[in-house]
Amino acid sequence: MRLSILTEGLSFVQRLQLSLMKRLIGHEIGPIAMQSYRPNFFGRAYNDCVAEALRKTEFWTKAEAELLGAFVSKQNQCSYCSGAHKAIAVRGMPDEVVDAALNDWQTAPLREQLKRTLGFLQKLTETPGEISAADVAPLRDARVNDQGIREAVYICFVFCTINRLADAFEFEQPTESSYRRMGFTLYNLGYDMAVLPG
């Protein structure tokens, strides 16, 4: 259901900023509207999680972190988030590698650490209650350290949250051109402006 509060509940200044962003990117940016409405209740805290998960990783590169997010979103069948974060990931990885990872991680031309982590995240996303220490063992065998495992789980948490909100609030689906512009902007500028003042 599309909630009118995501536009009507914003201040004039916030609506103006969103309008300018829409002109720049080419479509409405649902996550920014959602996070800017009552930001002290949800938006700022959640956006801090996003920025930490996707821009402060030590084990994964920026593009790999974005790929992990796009992958989790695809498992959750969230086309908005999988498309958006695929568009960001391809700024730091070849398009064909990102496509291969999202279509079939088992045959994708990825380093073994990333490939095994995608397999782990698939199970964590689809059947989290079945995760056990045995599921982590292949990651450790591939030399994914504790930091890398924690970061991957954190990315999974962030995206399992926003995927449900994107679908519930019916975020506007971007065009391919809009995805490219959004990918360029977020890859280079990050997530600092995802909660609008005003």
N, C-alpha and C positions, 0 to 999 in steps of 0.2 A: 504494500500500500504506500502510495506517495504521500508523505506528510507535509501539509502546507506550512507547518511550523518551521520547517527547514529554511524557508525564505521569509515568511511573515514574522517569525520569531527573532530575526536578526535586526540589528540596528541599521539605520540609514547608511552609516559609514561602512559597515560590513557588507551591505548589499551593493554599495558602490564598488568596493574592492572586488567582490565576486564578479560583478559585471565586467570590470576591467580584465580580470583573469580569464573570463569566458572569451573575451575578444582575443586575448593573447593565445590561448590554448585551442579555442574553437568549440568548446563545449562546457557545460556546467560541471563544476568539480564537486561532486557530492560529498566526498569525505571532508573537504574543507568547510562546507556549509554545516555538516553534522557536528564536526568538532568545535565550530565557532558558536553554536547555539548552546548556551549554558556551559561555557568552557571550564568553569571551576568544578562542575559536577562530573564531567567526563573528558572533554576535549583536550585540555592541557596534559592531564595525566596519561591519557592514551597516546597522545602525540609524542610525549617523552619516550614511551615504550617503542614506538615506531622508529624514532630517530636513533635510539640506542640499538635496536635490533638490526637496522639496515645500514647504519653509518658508523657504528663503533665496534664492529667485529674485528677481532684480532686474528682469528684462524681463517675466515672466509674473506675473499675480496669483495669489494662493493658490488660488482656484477654478479658474483656467485650468491651473495646474500639476496639480491633481487630475484635471481633465478629460483632460489629456494622458496621465496614468497610466491612467485608466480606458479610454481609447481604445487604448493599446498592449495592455492586458490583453484587450480585446475581440478585437483582431487575433490574439492568442495563444490565443483561446478559453478564457480562464481566467475562469469565471463568478464565482468568489469575489472576485477582485481587481477585476474590472470593476464588479461590483455594489457592493462596498465603497467604491470611490473615486468612483463615480457618486454615491453617497449623501453623500459629503463635498463633491463639486463643487456639488451643487444647493443647498448652504447659502450659496453665494456667486454663483450664476447661476440664472436661471429653469429650472425642470424641463424645459420644452418645448425650450429651447435645448440643454441637455445631451443630451436624448433624440435630438434631430435630429442633433447632432454624432456621436453614437455609431451612429446608424442610417445616415446618409448625409452625410458631412462636406462633400461637394461642393455640396449644396443647403441646408445648414444656415445659419441666419441668424447668422453669425459675422463678426467683423472679418476682413479679408483676411489679416492676419498669422497669425491662429490657424488659419484654414482651410488656408492653404498649408502650415503646419507640420504639420497633421494628415496631409495628403497625403504629406509627406516622411517622417513617422514610420511611415505605413503601409508604405512601401517599405523603410525601414530595419528594420522589424520582420520583414517577410515575406521579403525578399530582400536581406539586408545586404551580400552579396558583390557586388551590382550597383550599389551607391551610388557616384556619381561627383560631381565638381564641378558637373556640369550639373544635378544634383538639388537643389543648394543655391541655384542661381541664382534660382529663383522666390521663395525666401524673402528673398534680398537685394533683389530687385525690389520686394517688399512692405515693405521697410524693417525686416525682422527683423535686428537687428544680431548681431555675433559672440557677444555675451553670451547673447542669446536662443537662438541656434542651439546653443551649448554646453549651455545649461540643458535644452533639449529632448532632446538626445542623452543627457544624463545621466539624465533621467527615463526614457527608453527603456531604458537599461542597468539601472536599478534595477528596473523592472517586468519586463523579460525574465528577470531573475534570480528574483524572487519568484514570478512566474507558474509557472515550472517546479517550484519547491518546493511551492507551494500544491497543484498537481495531484499531485505525487509523494507528498506526505504526506496527501492527501485532507482538506484543511481542511474542517471542518463548514460546510455551506452555511447561512447565516443566513436567517431569515424576513424579510419586508419590514419588519416592526416593528423587528427587531433591526438591520437595515441603517440605518433612520432614526436609531435611538439611537446606533449607532456613528458615523454621519455627523456628528451633532450633537457628540458627544464629541471626535472627532478634529479636526473643523474648528476647534473652540474651544480645545482643549488641546494639539493637536499630537502629537508622537511621543516625547516625553521618557520616558514610562513603558513603552515597548515592550520594554525589557529589564528583567526583574524582579530585584531584589537578593535575596540569600538563599542 
